[in-house]
Amino acid sequence: LGFFFLDTDRALVLLEEYCKKLRKPEEQQLKKAIRKVMGIFKSSLFQALLGSFKKKATRHGTTSHTTLPAALACDVLGCPKD
C-alpha cells in the first residue's frame, strides 16, 4: 500500500470551510468537534509526529502524492476530489 504524505494545511482549509457552513444550533456540537480536530492538527506534537512519519516514508521510498488528511476530510465532508 505504501505511506501517504499528510497534507494538514489542506485538511485544515477544508475543515475551516466546512465549519463556516455550520450555523444551525443542532450543528454546533459537530462544529466544536471539528474545531477540536483542527487543534490537534495544529499541535506541536502532531506536527512532530508528522515530520517523523514523512522522514521515514521518504527514507524508505514509500511516499505517495495522496494526502491522507485532505482525502479523509473530503470523504467525510463530500468535497470534490482533485
FIVEX-790375 format. One line per 10 residues: number of its first residue (from 1); their letters; for each residue x, y, z of N, C-alpha, C, O. Coordinates in nm, 4 decimals, padded with zeros to 6 digits. Example, Ala and Ser with C-alpha at 12.3 -4.5 7.8 and 13.67 -1.06 7.14 Angstrom:
1) as) 01.3190,-00.5690,00.7800,01.2300,-00.4500,00.7800,01.3200,-00.3300,00.7800,01.4236,-00.3319,00.8465; 01.2850,-00.2250,00.7080,01.3670,-00.1060,00.7140,01.2900,00.0030,00.7870,01.3409,00.1138,00.8039
END
This chain:
1) lgfffldtdr) 00.0809,-00.1204,00.0000,00.0000,00.0000,00.0000,00.0850,00.1265,00.0000,00.0539,00.2232,-00.0696; 00.1913,00.1252,00.0776,00.2771,00.2429,00.0842,00.2236,00.3465,00.1809,00.1102,00.3367,00.2278; 00.3054,00.4452,00.2101,00.2662,00.5523,00.3009,00.2088,00.6684,00.2219,00.2236,00.6756,00.0999; 00.1435,00.7586,00.2923,00.0843,00.8768,00.2310,00.1483,01.0011,00.2898,00.1767,01.0062,00.4095; 00.1710,01.1012,00.2060,00.2111,01.2303,00.2598,00.0880,01.2920,00.3239,-00.0201,01.2917,00.2651; 00.1040,01.3440,00.4420,-00.0079,01.4032,00.5128,-00.0074,01.5538,00.4917,00.0869,01.6221,00.5315; -00.1103,01.6044,00.4305,-00.1204,01.7463,00.3999,-00.2177,01.8118,00.4976,-00.3352,01.8311,00.4662; -00.1680,01.8455,00.6153,-00.2546,01.9017,00.7181,-00.3052,02.0407,00.6811,-00.4167,02.0774,00.7184; -00.2254,02.1181,00.6087,-00.2697,02.2522,00.5695,-00.3959,02.2448,00.4842,-00.4907,02.3202,00.5059; -00.3967,02.1544,00.3881,-00.5148,02.1381,00.3016,-00.6337,02.0881,00.3825,-00.7458,02.1353,00.3636
11) alvlleeyck) -00.6104,01.9931,00.4720,-00.7184,01.9417,00.5564,-00.7749,02.0535,00.6438,-00.8965,02.0641,00.6601; -00.6877,02.1362,00.6995,-00.7334,02.2461,00.7843,-00.8181,02.3455,00.7057,-00.9190,02.3946,00.7563; -00.7784,02.3749,00.5842,-00.8561,02.4666,00.4999,-00.9945,02.4085,00.4731,-01.0951,02.4784,00.4848; -00.9994,02.2799,00.4369,-01.1281,02.2154,00.4083,-01.2172,02.2123,00.5326,-01.3372,02.2385,00.5244; -01.1582,02.1803,00.6467,-01.2359,02.1763,00.7702,-01.2861,02.3151,00.8094,-01.3992,02.3299,00.8558; -01.2024,02.4157,00.7908,-01.2431,02.5533,00.8219,-01.3597,02.5969,00.7321,-01.4557,02.6575,00.7797; -01.3508,02.5659,00.6032,-01.4589,02.5996,00.5100,-01.5885,02.5301,00.5512,-01.6957,02.5904,00.5462; -01.5788,02.4054,00.5913,-01.6960,02.3310,00.6336,-01.7550,02.3908,00.7611,-01.8769,02.4023,00.7737; -01.6692,02.4286,00.8552,-01.7162,02.4887,00.9808,-01.7950,02.6170,00.9559,-01.8923,02.6452,01.0258; -01.7534,02.6935,00.8574,-01.8234,02.8187,00.8261,-01.9675,02.7933,00.7832,-02.0534,02.8801,00.7985
21) klrkpeeqql) -01.9939,02.6748,00.7299,-02.1288,02.6402,00.6845,-02.2177,02.5906,00.7980,-02.3393,02.5811,00.7816; -02.1588,02.5590,00.9121,-02.2338,02.5050,01.0252,-02.2861,02.6199,01.1112,-02.2147,02.6716,01.1972; -02.4100,02.6589,01.0874,-02.4673,02.7747,01.1566,-02.5876,02.7389,01.2431,-02.6214,02.8127,01.3357; -02.6519,02.6277,01.2141,-02.7721,02.5884,01.2882,-02.7342,02.5439,01.4292,-02.6259,02.4895,01.4506; -02.8238,02.5671,01.5253,-02.7953,02.5251,01.6633,-02.7615,02.3763,01.6755,-02.6737,02.3392,01.7533; -02.8296,02.2920,01.6002,-02.8035,02.1477,01.6093,-02.6695,02.1075,01.5465,-02.6256,01.9936,01.5629; -02.6053,02.1983,01.4761,-02.4758,02.1706,01.4136,-02.3577,02.2163,01.4998,-02.2424,02.1907,01.4654; -02.3854,02.2821,01.6090,-02.2781,02.3404,01.6899,-02.1915,02.2350,01.7581,-02.0721,02.2570,01.7780; -02.2495,02.1221,01.7937,-02.1698,02.0156,01.8557,-02.0699,01.9594,01.7536,-01.9545,01.9331,01.7874; -02.1146,01.9413,01.6296,-02.0256,01.8949,01.5233,-01.9162,01.9977,01.4983,-01.7995,01.9625,01.4814
31) kkairkvmgi) -01.9544,02.1245,01.4960,-01.8572,02.2322,01.4742,-01.7506,02.2303,01.5835,-01.6319,02.2464,01.5553; -01.7930,02.2109,01.7076,-01.6997,02.2052,01.8202,-01.6032,02.0874,01.8043,-01.4837,02.1015,01.8302; -01.6543,01.9717,01.7620,-01.5699,01.8534,01.7424,-01.4692,01.8753,01.6299,-01.3533,01.8353,01.6409; -01.5136,01.9385,01.5226,-01.4233,01.9664,01.4099,-01.3139,02.0629,01.4531,-01.1975,02.0456,01.4169; -01.3505,02.1632,01.5295,-01.2503,02.2592,01.5800,-01.1473,02.1883,01.6691,-01.0295,02.2240,01.6689; -01.1919,02.0891,01.7442,-01.1007,02.0122,01.8292,-01.0004,01.9353,01.7416,-00.8811,01.9326,01.7717; -01.0484,01.8737,01.6346,-00.9598,01.8029,01.5412,-00.8613,01.9008,01.4786,-00.7433,01.8696,01.4625; -00.9103,02.0188,01.4435,-00.8226,02.1199,01.3853,-00.7122,02.1586,01.4838,-00.5973,02.1784,01.4444; -00.7474,02.1690,01.6108,-00.6484,02.1996,01.7133,-00.5421,02.0917,01.7238,-00.4242,02.1208,01.7440; -00.5844,01.9677,01.7100,-00.4892,01.8563,01.7130,-00.3953,01.8646,01.5933,-00.2744,01.8472,01.6085
41) fksslfqall) -00.4495,01.8910,01.4741,-00.3662,01.9031,01.3545,-00.2630,02.0149,01.3695,-00.1525,02.0049,01.3162; -00.2985,02.1204,01.4413,-00.2087,02.2353,01.4600,-00.1096,02.2154,01.5746,-00.0143,02.2923,01.5874; -00.1305,02.1142,01.6574,-00.0466,02.0961,01.7759,00.0978,02.0618,01.7388,00.1248,02.0014,01.6350; 00.1888,02.1019,01.8264,00.3306,02.0742,01.8014,00.3591,01.9242,01.8082,00.4462,01.8754,01.7361; 00.2881,01.8505,01.8927,00.3073,01.7059,01.9000,00.2678,01.6398,01.7683,00.3421,01.5564,01.7166; 00.1527,01.6755,01.7140,00.1079,01.6180,01.5875,00.2066,01.6528,01.4767,00.2414,01.5670,01.3955; 00.2514,01.7766,01.4728,00.3456,01.8194,01.3694,00.4783,01.7447,01.3814,00.5392,01.7099,01.2802; 00.5234,01.7198,01.5050,00.6478,01.6442,01.5250,00.6313,01.5000,01.4777,00.7198,01.4461,01.4112; 00.5193,01.4379,01.5112,00.4931,01.3009,01.4656,00.4827,01.2956,01.3141,00.5323,01.2022,01.2511; 00.4192,01.3944,01.2568,00.4056,01.4024,01.1122,00.5421,01.4155,01.0454,00.5689,01.3509,00.9441
51) gsfkkkatrh) 00.6280,01.4993,01.1026,00.7634,01.5158,01.0488,00.8415,01.3866,01.0541,00.9138,01.3534,00.9602; 00.8276,01.3130,01.1637,00.8947,01.1841,01.1782,00.8426,01.0849,01.0746,00.9202,01.0114,01.0137; 00.7108,01.0834,01.0552,00.6489,00.9944,00.9578,00.6982,01.0256,00.8160,00.7312,00.9352,00.7393; 00.7025,01.1539,00.7831,00.7474,01.1940,00.6493,00.8924,01.1530,00.6260,00.9274,01.1066,00.5174; 00.9785,01.1704,00.7298,01.1197,01.1308,00.7169,01.1321,00.9817,00.6891,01.2055,00.9400,00.5994; 01.0596,00.9016,00.7670,01.0646,00.7565,00.7486,01.0145,00.7165,00.6109,01.0760,00.6336,00.5439; 00.9038,00.7746,00.5685,00.8457,00.7410,00.4391,00.9417,00.7771,00.3260,00.9579,00.7006,00.2310; 01.0045,00.8927,00.3364,01.0992,00.9365,00.2340,01.2231,00.8474,00.2333,01.2722,00.8086,00.1273; 01.2728,00.8158,00.3521,01.3928,00.7332,00.3640,01.3698,00.5939,00.3060,01.4602,00.5363,00.2456; 01.2500,00.5397,00.3238,01.2194,00.4053,00.2757,01.1615,00.4051,00.1342,01.1293,00.2992,00.0803
61) gttshttlpa) 01.1482,00.5230,00.0745,01.0987,00.5314,-00.0622,00.9543,00.4877,-00.0772,00.9152,00.4351,-00.1814; 00.8749,00.5095,00.0272,00.7354,00.4656,00.0228,00.6393,00.5831,00.0284,00.5348,00.5753,00.0930; 00.6746,00.6928,-00.0395,00.5895,00.8105,-00.0377,00.4866,00.8034,-00.1499,00.5017,00.7286,-00.2465; 00.3832,00.8826,-00.1344,00.2773,00.8903,-00.2337,00.2318,01.0341,-00.2428,00.2522,01.1112,-00.1491; 00.1710,01.0714,-00.3527,00.1211,01.2075,-00.3683,-00.0147,01.2252,-00.3018,-00.0610,01.3383,-00.2869; -00.0784,01.1185,-00.2623,-00.2078,01.1260,-00.1968,-00.1926,01.1924,-00.0609,-00.0973,01.1640,00.0117; -00.2841,01.2791,-00.0264,-00.2803,01.3470,00.1017,-00.3896,01.2899,00.1908,-00.5083,01.3111,00.1656; -00.3504,01.2187,00.2935,-00.4450,01.1466,00.3773,-00.5435,01.2360,00.4514,-00.6638,01.2140,00.4376; -00.4999,01.3374,00.5307,-00.5997,01.4190,00.5998,-00.6946,01.4898,00.5041,-00.8148,01.4974,00.5295; -00.6409,01.5414,00.3942,-00.7269,01.6095,00.2980,-00.8243,01.5122,00.2337,-00.9419,01.5442,00.2161
71) alacdvlgcp) -00.7759,01.3931,00.1984,-00.8635,01.2926,00.1390,-00.9712,01.2500,00.2376,-01.0872,01.2326,00.2002; -00.9328,01.2334,00.3631,-01.0281,01.1959,00.4665,-01.1317,01.3061,00.4853,-01.2514,01.2785,00.4939; -01.0862,01.4304,00.4917,-01.1793,01.5428,00.5074,-01.2747,01.5483,00.3892,-01.3941,01.5722,00.4076; -01.2249,01.5271,00.2694,-01.3113,01.5276,00.1513,-01.4111,01.4137,00.1545,-01.5274,01.4326,00.1189; -01.3681,01.2962,00.1962,-01.4595,01.1828,00.2051,-01.5701,01.2109,00.3053,-01.6873,01.1846,00.2780; -01.5336,01.2640,00.4205,-01.6315,01.2903,00.5267,-01.7233,01.4062,00.4886,-01.8440,01.4005,00.5123; -01.6666,01.5108,00.4298,-01.7429,01.6314,00.4020,-01.8046,01.6334,00.2636,-01.8824,01.7234,00.2320; -01.7715,01.5362,00.1812,-01.8282,01.5299,00.0466,-01.7669,01.6296,-00.0498,-01.8341,01.6746,-00.1425; -01.6413,01.6648,-00.0300,-01.5722,01.7580,-00.1180,-01.5350,01.6887,-00.2484,-01.5107,01.5680,-00.2495; -01.5305,01.7631,-00.3575,-01.4844,01.7031,-00.4833,-01.3365,01.6738,-00.4756,-01.2608,01.7517,-00.4178
81) kd) -01.2940,01.5631,-00.5327,-01.1508,01.5260,-00.5335,-01.0832,01.5959,-00.6508,-01.1438,01.6180,-00.7556; -00.9552,01.6304,-00.6303,-00.8765,01.6970,-00.7371,-00.8435,01.5978,-00.8461,-00.7784,01.6334,-00.9443
END
